[in-house]
Amino acid sequence: MVKHQPLQVYEKQILLSFVTGLYGCRWKRYQRSQDESSKWECVWFMILCSSFLLLLSWVYFWFVAQNDFNEFNWSIYNRSGEWMDETLPIILSTAVGFSYVTFLMILALFHVSLGQQLNLFWLHKVGVSAALLSTLSGVLSVDDIWGEEWHILRVSLQSTAPFLHILALASVTALSWFVAGYVIGRERSNLQGTVMLLYFILVFLVYLAPLMFTCPCIMDRHRLKARPAVIGRRGAPMLAPENTLMSFSRALQQGTSSVEADVSISVDGVPFLMRDHTLRRTTDVGQIFPDRQFSEASFFNWTEIRSLNAGQWFLKSDPYWTVQALTARDRSKISNQTVCSLVEMLRLVARSNSSALINIRKPPSGHPRYQNWFMDTLWAVQKSGISQKRVTWSPDTHRGRVRGFHMAANEKLPVKEVKQRGITSLTLHYSKVHPKDIEEYLANNVSVTVYPVNKAWLYSIMWCSGVPSVSSDAPQVLRKVSYPIWLMSQNAYKFIWMASDLVSLTTVIGIFCFQKWRMSDAQHCNAEWIVLNAVRCHSNRDVNVMKEKLLFSGDLTMELPSPEEISQQRTEAIPFFQADSSPGFHSSVTMS
């Protein structure tokens, strides 16, 4: 009979010490333990996984939401009354949190792969909790302030879904290594069956994911329609202050077919270009008229409006992060910009042989031109000398009085109502447009303009969807897109889809078989083989694990060999004990 006392095995493994030190703050020579991770530590591992997935989705949201960063800041401005770039701190904090949680996730997977306990250091637990709570609060804040932006996720998936599917396939395939190791390397239990079932359900859903989404750019090349025309939304606001003459001039220089402007009416009946209800954000009204800076913009006369500077705010706030790329000459010209009138803008458009889309804001009740705003606008169009056929009027009020103009609506309407109201164009947010709707509108001679389209990927999706024109803050970006970013035929995508699934399935089966063979090889090791032949075989983790299991177990019995066999075994075992006689290896065995 062999009686055993506890054995401790210390190994000098730099990688293992580094991983466990960073994850659990255990920097000493690592003591290998075969104890399972506690339920509490398993819970923290699940919290870490949840935080990683949430932050991954959060990073993806802000990546695709770059198209609307200015819209987000404008929403904050309308609530707070102060212009601040709120996207920069959000992006920085998200990047830091995601990097930190991803690093811990990698360390945790190393622990699982190496068969080590998951003992997350308390300081990391605080950090993970902070990252999780801050992300959840960010999601709730965006839902309250900018809830309509969630539509960007649905639209972006039309462009990224095929690539995300390949990434998901690679992830679930890699995950099979850990699942197989967990299921095969342990005694049979209900939990193992549950893990296996959940894993293969996940694999099945990922394999069939392409059935759940549609991508406009999965189409035959001959079905691709003409390149959408680009409309300069408030000019080219990334290159010059919005709604200024310089901004419209830059937009036309970038090859836009039309420009779009927001029109207000002054108290003396002059239509001028201004997006906001006040003059605070885009002029220096706070310095020139400090007592009236919160007043409605339309309650100023044209002389007062013309005296304001409409360019310095752009250099100061840098709303699109483009000021640093401008030349000194451009900055000097920008600093001297004034508020632009509708007549000036239309004359510029007429000289360029382009067209214009004007969004007119009706003056508030009590305004001196409340009853005459329509005639004031019509007079400005006639004074500019532009052809009425090259002007699109929005909203479509006073349809009976507006003749010769194209009428546009800013809401999604049934085709029947569009015809009844005499509307020839719709200006819609990109989240409200579907390829089938576009096809139906175009079949009934109704043009569709989508806004705001500032990124190449969104422009490509709108192009594949058949949109005839887009309104953009970045015409200089879209000008470089001469073809959709990617375009694939149905047959080609089906082949890639099926081939990827088959490769993934084959790899998963291979990993399970390899893990089965690997574990069975370690389980067939007996005590005599371990003690006498370990020196002849390359030491590996499985052999060390079996050593510990045999030495820790209390029910091992061995038949004593003869004296001659003992002498021979001692001679063969001398190198083994010499090799393992390092200061880090201690054992005590009592023979009886």
N, C-alpha and C positions, 0 to 999 in steps of 0.2 A: 504494500500500500504506500502511496506517496501522499504526504500531507503538504499542503501549500499555504504559504503566507502571502499577503498582498505584494504584488510586484509593480513597481513604477518604472516606466520606460521614458527616458528623456532623450530626445533626438535633436541634433543640431540641423534644423531645416530652416534656412533663411526665408524662403517664400512663405512657409507656414507661419513662422513667427511674425513676419511683416503683415500678413493678412489678418491674423488674430489680434495683432497689436493695434492695427488701425480700426478694426471693427469692434473689438471688445476691450481695448486698452490692456492687453495681456502681453507685455513685452519681454518677460523672462523666457528662458528655454521652455518651450511648450511641453506641458505634460499631457500626453495623449490619454484621452478618456473615452471609453465606449458607452458611457451613459448617454441616454437620449436627451435631446433638448427639452427643457421644461415646457409645460403648456403655455405659461406666460410668455416665454421667449418665442414660441410658435405664433402666439397672438401678435407679438411685435413684428414678426416677420410678415404676417399678413397685412399689418398696418403699413409696413414699408412698401410692400407690393402695391397696395391700394394708392399710396401717395405717389408712387412712381407712375402708375397708369393715369392718375388724375393730372399730374403735372405734364405728362406726355401729351395728353389731350389739350391742356391749357396752352402749351407751347405751340401746338398745331393751330389752335384757334387764333392766337396772336400773329402767327406767321401768315395765315391767309387774310387776316383782318388788316394787314398793311394797306390794302386797297382803300380802306375807309378811316385811316388814322385821323385825318383832318375832320371828318364828320364826328368822330368821338370827341375830339377837343372842342368842337363847336357846340356839341350837346352839353359838355361840362360848362362852357362859357355861358350858355343860356340859363343854366341853373345858378351858377355862382356870380356871374357878372364880371368875372376876371378871367383874362385869357392866360392859360397855362398849358404847357405841353405835358399832359398827364400820361402819355404813352411811354415816355422815356423811363421814368421810375418803375413803371409796371414791367417793361421789358427787362430792365436790369435785375429787378428782384426775381422775376421768373427765371431768368438765365442762371442766377446764383442758386436758387432753390432746386432747379432741375438738375444742375451739375452735381450738387451735393447729394441729393437723393439717388441719382444714377450711380454715383461712386459707391455709396453704401449698398445699393442693389447688386453691383458687381461683386463686392466683397462677400455679401450674403450667398450669392451663387457659388463662389469659390468655397465657402464653408460647406455648403450642401454637397458639392462635387468631391471634396476631400473627406467627407464624413465627419466633420467637426461639429461641436455644439454651437448653437446660435445664441451667443451671449452678447447682445448689443449693449455697448457702453451707455451709461445713463445720460451722458451729455449728448450723445447721438439721438437718444430717445426724445430729448427735449427739442433738438433740431428738427427731427422728422415731424414731431407734433406741431411745431411752429410753421413748417412748410405746408403741412396739410391744412391747418386752420387758416393760414393766410390765403391759400389757394381757394378754399371754400368761400371765404369772405369776398374774394375777388369775383368769383362766379356769381354770387348773390348780388354784388354791386353792379356788375355788368348787366345782369338780368333786370335790375331796377332802372338803371340809367340808359342802357343801350340794348334793351331786350330784342329789338328787331334785328340786331346784328347776328343773332344765332343762325339766321338764314344763310350766312356765308358758309357755314359748315356743309349744308346740303348742296350748295352751288359748287363749292370747292371739290367735293367728292366726285363730281362729274368729270373733273380733270385728274384727280389724284387716286381715285379708287383702284384702277388697275395696278398701280405701283404699290399702293398700300396692301393690296392683296398679296403680291409677291413678298413683301416684307413680313406680312402675317404668316405666310407659309414658312418662311425661314425661321421665324420665331417659334412656332409650334413644333417644327422639326427639331430645333435645338433643345426645346423643352423636353422632348422625349428621352433624352439622355438622363435627366434628373428623375423623371417619372419612372423609367425602367429601373434605375438604380434603387429607387425607394421601394418599388413593388417587389422586385425580384430578390433584393438583398435582405429581406425581412421575413419573419414568420407570417403565415397567412392570417389575415384579420379582415373584419368588415371595412375598416378604414381604407385598406389597400384597394379593395374592390370599388369603393366609392371614388377614390382618386383615379383609378383606371377608367371608370365609366365617365366621369366628368371630363377627363382628358380626351377621350375618343369622341365625345359629343362636341367638344371644342374643335377638334380636328375636322370632324364632319361638317360643322358649320363654316369653317374657314374654306374648306374645299368647294362648298356650294355658294360661297359669298357672291361670285359674279352674277348669280341669278337674281340678286336683290338690288342691283344698281344698274343704271343706264348711263352711258357716256356718249354725248353728241359726237365726239371726235372718233368714235368707232364707226366708221362709215367708209364707203368706197370713194375714191378720190374724184370720180366724175360727178358725184353728187354735191361736192363742195361748191357753195355759191360765191359770188363776188365778194371781195374784201369789203368789210363794213366801212362806211365813211366815218371820219372822226370829227366831232364837233368840239370846239374849244369851250369848255364850261367855265364861264366867267373869264374867258380868254385863256391864258396859259399861267395859272396862278402859282405854279412852281418856279416860273422864270421871272415873274414880275407881279406886283400887287394886283389882286383880283379886281375885276371890273374897272380897271384903268385903261387908258388908251394904249399905254405901252404893253399891257397884258394882251389885249386883242391883236396888236401888231405882231407880237411874238407868236401868238397862236397861228396867225395866217402865214407867218414865215415857216412854221413847222408843217405846212401842207394841209391844214384843216380845210374841210370843204365848207364849214359854217362855224359861227360862234353863237354862244348862248349868253344871255345877260339877264339880270334881275332889275326891274324898273320900278322906281318910286316917283311920286309927283310932289314937287315943292309947293309951298303956299302960293307962289306966284305962277303956278302952272307950267313949270319946266320939268319934263321927265328926265331923271338922272339915274345913274346906275348904283345900286346899293343893295347888298344882300340882307343886312341886319335891319332891325327896326330902329336901332339907334346908331349914332356915328362914333361911339366910343372905341370900338375895336379897330377900325380901319382908318381913323383920322386922329388928328390932335385936337379934337373938340374940347377935351378936358383942359387944355392950356388956353385956347382962344375964347371959349365960352364955358367956363367952369360951372356956372350956375345952370347951364342947359345941357350938360353932357348926358343926362338920362332922359332927355326929351325925345319924342318921336322924330326920326330923321325927316319925315315929310313936313314937319312944322317949322322948318328953316326955309328962308327964301334962297333963291339961287345965288345971289351975291354972297351971302354968308357961307353957303356950302362951298362955293368956288374958292373962298379964302382959306379953306382948310388944306392941310397937307395929307395926302393919301398914300404916301410911300414910306415914311420913316418907320411906321409900325412894322412893316414887312422886314426891314433890316434888323429891327430890334427883337421881334418875336421869332423870326425864322420858322414859320409854320410848317414848312415842308423839308427842313434841313438842307436847303439848297443854296443858302446865301454864300457859304464859303466857296462854292464853285463859280460864283459870278466874278466878272472882271471889275476892276476899279471904275472903269467908265460906266458899266452897267449900274453899279451901286450909286454913283453920282447922279445918274439919270433917274434912278428909282427914288432917291431922296427928294426929288423935286416934282413928283407926280401929284396931280390934283384929282378931285372927283370928276368922273367923265359924264357928260350928258349923252342922252340917247341919240341926239342928232350927230354928235361927233363920231360915235361908234358906227352908226349906219353909213355915214359918209366914207369912213375907212373901208367898210365892207363893200360898198358900191364901187370904190376905186379898185378893189381887189377882185371884183367880179365874183364875189362869194355870196352867201346868204346868211340870214340871222334868225335866231329863235329868241323871242322876248317873253319873259315871264313877268307879267304886270301885277303889281300889288296895289289893290284898290285902297285909296286913302281912308283913314278911320272916320267914323262919324264925327261931325263937327269941323271937319277940315274944309277950308274955303273952296277947294276944288272937288269936293265929294260928289257933286252932280256932273262935273265937267271933265273928269279925269280921262274919259274915253276920247273926247274931242281933242284934249291936249296931246294925248299919245298919237292920235291919227294925224294931227297937224305936224308933229315932230317927224313922223315917217315921211310925209309929203315934202317937208322942208329939206330933208336929207337928199332927196333926189333918187332914192333907191326904188327899184321896181317892186310893186306890191307882191308880185309872184315870188319874190325872193325873201319874203318876210313871213315867218310862221308866228301866229298870235296865240298866246296862252295866258289865261284860261279861255275856254270857248264861250265866254259870255258875250252878249250883244251880237249874236250870230246874224241877226237880220240887218244890222247896221254895218257889219264888217264884210265888205265885198272886195274880192280880188286877193284877199289874204288866205293863206293856209291856216286852218284852225286846228289847234292841238289840245288834247285833254291830258291831265296829269293823273288820271285814275284808270284802272283796268275796267273796261266795260264790255258787255256782250256785243257781238258784231251787229246785231239788229239795232241796238240803241245807238251805236256809232254811226250807222247809216242814217237813222232818223234825225240825228243832231247835226249832220253834215260835217262830221269830223274827218279829217284826212290824215291825221297823224296822232300817235299816242306817245307820250314821254313817260316811261315807267322805270321804277327801280329794278335793278337786275334780279332781285330776289323774287319779284312777282312775274317773271317771264319764264315760260316753259316752251320748249320747241314746238309742241303741238299748237299752242296759242299763236305763236309767231306764224306758223304755217297757215293757220286759219285767217289771221288778219291780212297777210299778204295776198291770199287768194281772193280777198274782197277789196283789194286796192287800198288798204290802210297801212301806212308806213309806221314803223315802230322804232323809237329811239330809246336806248337803254342807258341809264346813268347810275352811279359814276363808275366808269371803267378805267382804272389807272394802272393795272398790272397786265403783263403780257399773257399770263395764264388765263385770266378772266376774259381778255379780248379774244383769245383763241377759242374759248368755250362759246362766246357769243357768235363768233364767226361760224363755227360748226353748227350752231343752232339756227343760222340763217338770218340773224338780225341785220337789217340794212344799214343802221348807223348807231354809233355810240357817242355819248357825251362824256368827255374826259377832262380831268384836271392835269393830265400828263400827256399832251399830244406829242411831246418830244420822245416819250417812251414808246408809244404805240406806232410812231412813224417807222421804227426799226423792225416792227413785226411784219414781215412780208409774206409769212405763211404760218399757219397754226403750229404751235410748239410741237405737237405730236398729232399724227393722224394714222389710223390703223384700220384695215378692213376687218369685217366680221370674221372671215375665215382665218385670218392671221391671228386675231385675238383668241379665237376658240382653240387654235392649235397651241398657243402659248399657255393658255389656261389649263388644258388637259395635260400637256407635257409637264407643267410645273406641279400639278397635283400628283401625277404618277411618280415623278422624281422624289417628291416629299414622302409619299406613301412607302416607296421602296426604301428610302433612307430610314424612316421610322421603324419599319420591320427589321431592317438590318441592325439598327441600334439595339432593339429589344433582344434579338438573337445573340448579339455580341455580349450584352450585359448578362444574359442567361449563361452563356459559355464561361464568361469571366468569373461569375459568382460560383458556378458549379465547380470550377477548377480549384477555387480557394477552399470550398467546403469539403473536398476530398482529401485535404491534407490531414495526416494523423500525427500524433505526438512524436513518434520515433522519427518520422520523415523530417519534421520541423527541427528537432534537436540535432540529428546527425547529418542531415543533408543541406541545411540552410546555407552552409558555407560554400557548397558547390553550386548553388543557384543564386541568381541575382536577387538581392533583397528587394522586396516590394511591399506595398502597403498591405496587401491581402495576407501575406505571410506574417507580418507583424501583428495584424489583427488576430489571426488564428493563434499566435503565440500567447497574446494577452488573454484570449478566451479560455485557452487550455490551462493557463497558470492561475487564472482567477476562479475557474470552476472548481467545486469541491467534491465532485463525484467521479473524477477520473481515476481509473484503475489500470495498472499495467502489469503484465506478467514479467517477473524478474528473469533476466537471462542467466545463462551459466557463467561461471567465473571466466572461462576463456573468451566468451562473447563480450563480457564487461571490459576485459583488458583490451580487446580489439577495438571496441567502441570508444574507449577513452583515448586511444591513440589517434583514431580518426577525428575525434571531436576536439582535440587540442587547438587546432586553428580557429575553430568556431568560438571557443571561450576566450582565446587571445584577442580575436577580433572584437568581441563584445565586452572586453574588460576595461572599457573606457570609464572615466570617473562618472560619466552620466548614466551608467548602467549598474543597477544594484539588484540582487536577488537573494533570496534565502529559501532553501529547500531542506526539509528535515526528512530523513529516511528512517523508516521503522520496519 
